[in-house]
Amino acid sequence: MIDTGKEGAKRLYAYCRILKDFLVAKEIVFDYLVSGGNSGIAMSEIALIVYDELKLPRPLTVRTPFYRYLPNHRDEEQFRFNHTIYFDAIKNQLTHTRSPENILFVDDEISQGNTALGMYNLMERSLLEQGMKSDFKYYITAEDQGFTPPANNDRIFFSPFAKEIDGFNNLIFCVVPYNFERPIIECFSNDSKFSFHKRTNLLLDLPIKDFNNGKPIYTTAPLEKAKKNISNFVGLQNEFRKYLTHEIHKALI
């Protein structure tokens, strides 16, 4: 068996260093930081802390409650979700008055690239409809699960921060110490009811995606439940952010 805590820490440090390489060594200025789903928005929140630690201005964010497949049909191609439903939401978030030059997509795992490429296509379409240039460079960082960018597109770049360990998912979030998770487990039950990476969302004051009446949404209901039922939950969130920021700071040294 692997030590999931150590593997989570390795991934967090590697992720932060990839971002530092983009932002400092390569001096890439990203117009947008893009993410989808539950773990995606947590990864984008971590990226924003990296920006703060590097004392760089934060980019604009685009976040969607992305579903790769219809609920309960993981990796079944006949149940692949029609991602065009997100078009209006993405278009409304592309608020730049100029065409973006560089966009960064972050996630904990790349899977087959459905989320990353789906959002790329929708952003490209949105920019075209708004009369802006859509020839932006698209940088992706996530755990490598065998994905390769489309061969016919030389503007998509994939820089994985780790390789998948077969049988283990969402490993980066295993960096969260149990003392932060325990009150959430007591409130929401175990992994089968409320998977562990969602706890990180709550600790970061982020919503959780939900499939509501056939429509994907981000909901703050779990966050509100946590704040109502967990004693001094805001204090717990603040302590977690301090812990995470400290770990990010160490990764960037």
C-alpha positions in Angstrom: 0.0 0.0 0.0 1.1 3.5 -0.6 1.2 6.3 1.9 -1.6 8.5 0.6 -0.7 11.5 2.8 2.9 11.5 1.4 1.6 11.1 -2.1 -0.8 13.9 -1.7 1.9 16.2 -0.4 4.2 15.2 -3.4 1.4 16.2 -5.7 0.7 19.5 -4.0 4.3 20.5 -4.1 4.7 19.4 -7.7 1.6 21.3 -8.7 2.8 24.5 -7.1 6.2 24.2 -8.8 4.6 23.7 -12.2 2.6 26.9 -11.6 5.8 28.7 -10.5 7.5 27.6 -13.6 4.7 28.9 -15.8 4.5 32.2 -13.9 8.1 33.0 -13.0 10.5 31.0 -15.1 8.5 31.2 -18.3 6.9 34.6 -17.3 3.5 33.6 -18.8 0.7 36.0 -18.0 -2.6 34.1 -17.9 -5.7 36.1 -18.7 -8.0 33.3 -17.3 -7.7 30.5 -14.8 -10.2 27.8 -15.8 -11.6 24.9 -13.9 -14.6 22.6 -13.7 -16.3 20.2 -11.3 -15.6 19.8 -7.7 -11.8 19.1 -7.5 -11.2 21.6 -10.4 -12.4 24.6 -8.4 -10.3 23.5 -5.4 -7.3 23.3 -7.7 -8.0 26.7 -9.0 -8.3 28.1 -5.4 -4.9 26.6 -4.6 -3.6 28.2 -7.8 -4.8 31.6 -6.6 -3.0 31.1 -3.3 0.2 30.4 -5.4 -0.4 33.7 -7.2 -0.7 35.5 -3.8 2.5 33.8 -2.5 4.4 34.9 -5.6 2.9 38.4 -5.2 1.5 38.3 -8.7 -1.9 39.8 -9.7 -4.6 37.2 -9.8 -6.1 36.3 -13.2 -9.8 36.2 -13.9 -11.5 32.8 -13.2 -13.9 30.7 -15.2 -15.6 27.9 -13.2 -18.3 25.5 -14.2 -20.0 22.5 -12.5 -18.7 20.3 -15.3 -20.0 16.7 -15.6 -18.0 14.4 -17.9 -20.7 11.8 -17.8 -24.2 11.6 -16.6 -24.4 10.8 -12.9 -23.8 7.1 -12.1 -22.3 6.4 -15.5 -18.5 7.0 -15.1 -16.5 6.4 -18.3 -19.5 5.0 -20.2 -19.2 6.8 -23.6 -22.9 6.4 -24.4 -23.6 8.5 -21.4 -21.1 11.3 -22.1 -22.6 14.6 -20.9 -23.5 17.2 -23.6 -21.2 20.0 -22.4 -22.8 22.6 -24.7 -25.2 23.3 -21.8 -22.3 25.3 -20.2 -22.0 27.7 -23.1 -23.9 30.6 -21.7 -22.3 30.3 -18.3 -18.9 30.3 -19.8 -19.7 33.2 -22.2 -20.9 35.3 -19.2 -17.6 34.7 -17.4 -15.5 35.8 -20.4 -15.6 39.4 -19.4 -12.3 40.7 -20.9 -12.5 43.7 -23.2 -9.6 42.3 -25.2 -8.9 38.8 -26.6 -7.1 36.5 -24.2 -3.6 35.4 -25.1 -3.0 32.7 -22.5 -5.5 30.6 -20.6 -4.6 28.1 -17.8 -6.8 25.0 -17.1 -6.2 23.2 -13.8 -7.5 20.0 -12.4 -6.4 17.2 -10.1 -6.7 14.5 -12.8 -7.0 14.9 -16.6 -8.9 11.7 -17.3 -9.5 11.6 -21.1 -9.4 15.3 -21.3 -13.2 15.7 -21.6 -13.4 18.7 -19.2 -10.3 20.4 -20.4 -11.1 20.1 -24.1 -14.8 20.7 -23.6 -14.1 24.0 -21.9 -11.5 24.9 -24.5 -14.1 24.4 -27.3 -16.7 26.4 -25.5 -14.4 29.3 -24.7 -13.2 29.4 -28.3 -16.8 29.5 -29.6 -17.8 32.2 -27.1 -14.9 34.4 -28.1 -15.8 34.0 -31.8 -19.4 34.9 -31.1 -18.3 38.0 -29.3 -16.1 39.1 -32.2 -12.8 38.5 -30.4 -9.8 36.5 -31.4 -9.8 32.9 -30.3 -6.2 31.9 -31.1 -5.2 31.9 -27.4 -2.7 29.4 -26.0 -4.2 26.9 -23.7 -2.1 25.4 -20.9 -3.3 22.4 -19.0 -1.8 21.0 -15.8 -3.3 17.9 -14.0 -2.3 14.4 -13.0 -1.4 12.4 -16.1 -3.8 9.6 -16.9 -2.6 8.9 -20.5 -4.0 12.1 -22.1 -2.3 13.7 -25.1 -3.4 17.0 -26.6 -5.1 16.8 -30.1 -2.5 16.4 -32.7 -4.1 18.9 -35.0 -3.9 21.8 -32.4 -0.5 23.3 -31.6 -2.0 25.8 -29.2 -2.8 23.3 -26.4 0.0 22.3 -24.0 -0.2 19.7 -21.3 2.3 19.8 -18.4 1.3 17.0 -15.9 2.5 17.5 -12.3 2.4 13.7 -11.5 1.5 10.4 -13.1 -1.6 8.4 -12.1 -1.2 5.6 -9.5 -3.6 2.9 -10.7 -6.5 2.4 -8.3 -6.1 5.8 -6.5 -8.1 8.9 -7.4 -8.0 12.5 -6.2 -4.7 11.8 -4.4 -3.6 15.4 -4.1 -6.4 16.0 -1.6 -5.0 13.3 0.7 -2.6 16.1 1.8 -5.4 17.3 4.1 -4.7 16.3 7.7 -7.4 14.3 9.4 -8.0 16.8 12.2 -9.5 19.2 9.5 -11.6 16.4 8.0 -12.9 14.8 11.2 -15.7 17.4 12.0 -16.9 17.2 8.3 -17.0 13.4 8.5 -19.0 13.6 11.6 -21.4 16.0 10.0 -21.7 14.4 6.5 -20.9 10.7 7.2 -18.2 8.7 5.4 -16.7 8.6 1.9 -19.7 6.7 0.4 -22.0 9.6 1.3 -19.6 12.5 0.9 -16.4 11.7 -0.9 -13.2 13.0 0.8 -12.1 15.5 -1.9 -15.4 17.4 -1.4 -14.3 18.1 2.2 -11.5 20.2 0.8 -14.1 22.3 -1.1 -15.9 23.1 2.2 -12.6 23.9 4.0 -11.8 26.3 1.1 -15.3 27.8 1.3 -16.2 26.5 -2.1 -19.5 25.1 -3.4 -20.2 21.5 -4.5 -21.5 20.5 -8.0 -25.0 18.9 -8.1 -27.2 17.5 -10.8 -30.4 19.4 -10.0 -33.5 18.4 -12.0 -31.3 17.4 -14.9 -29.3 20.6 -14.7 -25.7 20.8 -13.4 -25.3 23.5 -10.8 -22.9 24.6 -8.1 -24.7 24.6 -4.7 -23.7 26.1 -1.4 -26.1 23.9 0.5 -23.4 21.6 2.0 -21.3 24.7 2.9 -24.3 26.2 4.7 -25.0 22.9 6.5 -21.4 22.7 7.7 -21.5 26.3 9.0 -24.7 25.6 10.8 -23.8 22.2 12.3 -20.0 22.3 12.9 -18.9 24.3 15.8 -16.7 27.2 14.8 -16.5 26.0 11.2 -15.3 29.4 10.0 -12.4 29.1 12.4 -11.6 25.6 11.1 -11.6 27.0 7.5 -9.2 29.8 8.6 -6.9 27.3 10.2 -6.9 25.1 7.2 -6.1 28.0 4.8 -3.2 28.9 7.1 -2.0 25.3 6.9 -2.4 25.1 3.2 -0.7 28.4 2.5 2.2 27.4 4.7 2.6 24.2 2.6 2.3 26.1 -0.6 5.0 28.5 0.6 7.3 25.6 1.3 6.7 24.2 -2.1 7.6 27.5 -3.8 10.9 28.0 -2.0 
